[in-house]
Amino acid sequence: MKKLLLILFSIVLFYSCKQNDKEIQKNVKNFEAKAEKSLKQLKEELTSEGFQTFDYIDETTNDTILMQQYFMAFLKKGPNRSQTKKEADSLQKLHLAHLGKMYDLGYADISGPFADDGVIRGITIYNVPTQEMADSLANSDPMVKTGRLVVEIHPWWAAKGFPLR
C-alpha cells in the first residue's frame, strides 16, 4: 500500500512539474513578446523625437540590444580661473545647481568630476537628440559662461537602459 501511494504521489508530482514547466515556458514567451514590443515602441518613440538608434545583436545571448546615441561633454579647465575663493565657491554652487537641473529635466543622465587635477575636470552625459542641443545646454553652465570651464562634446553610443556597475 505504501509503495502504491509512493508511486501515485510520484506520478502526480511528475505531472504537476511537467504542467508547471509548460506554464513557465508559456509565460517566458509572453514576457519576451511584451519586451520585444516595448523595445520596438521605445525605438519608435526615440526615433520620432530625433534620437539616433540602432539594434545590436549580442552574439552570446542572441538578445537584441537597443543602442542610443548620447553626447559626452568633457568639462575642461578654462582660460579664466582667476576668481577669488569666494567667487569660485559661488560658481561651484551655481554649477551644481545647473547640473541638478539638467538631471531633473531629463537632459543629463550622469555627471561627475575627475579625481585628478588634470585639464579635464569632469564629464556630463547628455540624453538629448542632437549635438547642438547638448552644446547649448553645456554652454549654459555658469562655470562655462564665466570661462572657468570650457566644453568639448563628443557623440557616444550606449545600450539603452543598461545600468552602471
Phi and psi in degrees as a GROMACS rama.xvg file:
@    title "Ramachandran Plot"
@    xaxis  label "Phi"
@    yaxis  label "Psi"
@TYPE xy
-63.1345  -39.7258  LYS-2
-63.3689  -42.337  LYS-3
-62.8599  -44.5101  LEU-4
-63.4088  -40.4902  LEU-5
-63.8041  -41.4367  LEU-6
-65.7327  -45.2729  ILE-7
-62.4214  -42.7323  LEU-8
-61.5993  -42.2475  PHE-9
-63.6995  -41.5381  SER-10
-64.6389  -45.6793  ILE-11
-62.1728  -43.6384  VAL-12
-62.1369  -45.2502  LEU-13
-61.0252  -47.7226  PHE-14
-62.1836  -42.1677  TYR-15
-61.3672  -43.8827  SER-16
-64.1765  -39.1984  CYS-17
-63.8716  -42.0687  LYS-18
-66.0422  -42.9276  GLN-19
-61.4662  -39.1506  ASN-20
-61.9919  -42.3576  ASP-21
-64.1745  -41.6805  LYS-22
-64.5585  -41.7362  GLU-23
-62.083  -45.621  ILE-24
-61.7947  -40.5007  GLN-25
-63.9038  -43.1629  LYS-26
-64.7444  -38.6106  ASN-27
-63.9026  -44.1999  VAL-28
-62.311  -41.1386  LYS-29
-64.2305  -42.6596  ASN-30
-62.2105  -45.1029  PHE-31
-61.8358  -39.8714  GLU-32
-63.9997  -42.1962  ALA-33
-66.3258  -41.6284  LYS-34
-63.6166  -42.8206  ALA-35
-63.5632  -41.9389  GLU-36
-63.3842  -44.9294  LYS-37
-68.9868  -32.6304  SER-38
-63.6571  -43.0047  LEU-39
-64.2028  -42.9344  LYS-40
-63.8152  -41.3503  GLN-41
-61.8434  -44.1014  LEU-42
-62.5143  -44.3204  LYS-43
-62.2258  -41.2356  GLU-44
-64.1105  -47.1079  GLU-45
-61.1238  -44.7926  LEU-46
-62.0281  -42.3228  THR-47
-65.8546  -23.8579  SER-48
-89.9698  0.907211  GLU-49
95.912  4.36499  GLY-50
-77.3377  148.557  PHE-51
-91.1736  132.731  GLN-52
-141.493  162.751  THR-53
-156.212  158.787  PHE-54
-93.4436  141.104  ASP-55
-124.5  130.631  TYR-56
-98.2611  118.102  ILE-57
-71.8678  116.862  ASP-58
-65.2385  -27.2321  GLU-59
-75.8616  -44.4693  THR-60
-105.427  -12.5514  THR-61
65.0512  15.3074  ASN-62
-76.9035  145.857  ASP-63
-90.1584  123.813  THR-64
-108.883  128.095  ILE-65
-86.6686  118.125  LEU-66
-97.5018  139.166  MET-67
-127.825  144.543  GLN-68
-84.5065  126.633  GLN-69
-114.193  -179.955  TYR-70
-131.429  121.164  PHE-71
-95.8648  120.056  MET-72
-100.367  119.757  ALA-73
-90.9087  121.876  PHE-74
-94.7877  115.052  LEU-75
-113.811  157.326  LYS-76
-55.4985  131.42  LYS-77
-97.5749  176.524  GLY-78
-75.2125  -20.1557  PRO-79
-107.431  87.6496  ASN-80
-120.151  30.9415  ARG-81
-98.1171  16.2415  SER-82
-68.3456  153.183  GLN-83
-69.7623  166.32  THR-84
-58.7794  -42.363  LYS-85
-61.7619  -44.8851  LYS-86
-64.9785  -42.5289  GLU-87
-64.091  -40.6298  ALA-88
-63.8369  -40.2908  ASP-89
-64.3477  -44.6758  SER-90
-61.5878  -38.4227  LEU-91
-61.8661  -41.8533  GLN-92
-62.7378  -43.7907  LYS-93
-65.2248  -38.5898  LEU-94
-61.2263  -48.0969  HIS-95
-65.229  -37.0566  LEU-96
-64.0479  -41.6261  ALA-97
-60.8397  -48.4497  HIS-98
-62.3718  -39.401  LEU-99
-62.3006  -40.4701  GLY-100
-64.2579  -42.9627  LYS-101
-60.2021  -40.7536  MET-102
-67.0929  -48.1977  TYR-103
-61.0923  -35.7231  ASP-104
-80.0416  -6.88055  LEU-105
85.3978  9.06094  GLY-106
-82.8501  -29.4389  TYR-107
-122.65  137.094  ALA-108
-96.9679  -30.4574  ASP-109
-157.221  143.662  ILE-110
-143.375  153.006  SER-111
177.768  155.712  GLY-112
-84.6661  160.009  PRO-113
-87.277  152.98  PHE-114
-84.3529  -11.2082  ALA-115
-96.0044  -179.609  ASP-116
-107.975  42.1048  ASP-117
-82.7674  -174.03  GLY-118
-66.0473  -40.9307  VAL-119
-84.4639  117.129  ILE-120
-90.5065  -28.7509  ARG-121
-176.566  179.941  GLY-122
-135.086  157.38  ILE-123
-137.759  133.9  THR-124
-102.956  115.524  ILE-125
-92.702  132.202  TYR-126
-105.097  71.8791  ASN-127
-132.762  160.158  VAL-128
-72.8871  -25.2953  PRO-129
-133.893  155.139  THR-130
-66.1027  -33.8484  GLN-131
-61.3569  -40.4884  GLU-132
-67.9575  -43.5284  MET-133
-60.2292  -43.1001  ALA-134
-61.6191  -44.9151  ASP-135
-62.147  -45.3627  SER-136
-65.3775  -43.7662  LEU-137
-65.0272  -38.3843  ALA-138
-76.748  -8.23983  ASN-139
-87.2203  -1.12251  SER-140
-66.1633  129.091  ASP-141
-54.6939  -34.4001  PRO-142
-66.1677  -34.5998  MET-143
-75.7359  -41.9471  VAL-144
-57.9762  -36.0241  LYS-145
-84.8853  -9.25816  THR-146
87.9236  3.93281  GLY-147
-68.8044  -31.029  ARG-148
-127.429  152.213  LEU-149
-123.674  158.867  VAL-150
-114.09  140.05  VAL-151
-130.445  120.31  GLU-152
-114.015  137.774  ILE-153
-132.532  139.159  HIS-154
-65.2903  145.084  PRO-155
-145.682  133.257  TRP-156
-99.8278  138.609  TRP-157
-148.578  155.485  ALA-158
-69.7387  129.304  ALA-159
-67.3729  125.046  LYS-160
85.9625  0.280479  GLY-161
-80.8982  130.338  PHE-162
-80.7464  159.994  PRO-163
-70.1086  150.433  LEU-164
